[in-house]
Amino acid sequence: MNELYQNLRISLERYSNNEIDASELKHATAPLGIYQQRNGKPMLRVRVSGGHMPTERLTDVADIMDLYDIDYSHITSRQDLQLHGS
């Protein structure tokens, strides 16, 4: 897993330096559940094992959303939470 994060770090740096474009950045972000929406804002997909999430974890997600000023989230039909915008 460490290799995925290392690749993400390098790719984000290259993207920030205009060395790669958004479509190339997607190769590093998609495996980690990070996608660019049509409006250019990020979307993070959080997998929910078995479709069950204890209330404490939902509270943690809400705290993270407040901390990073994430606009909204929704629960998908595929056992995920999607955090949109920022």
Secondary structure, DSSP 8 states (H G I E B T S, - for coil): -HHHHHHHHHHHHHHHTTSS-HHHHHHHHGGGTEEE-TTS-EEEEEE-GGG---HHHHHHHHHHHHHTT--EEEE-TTSEEEEE--
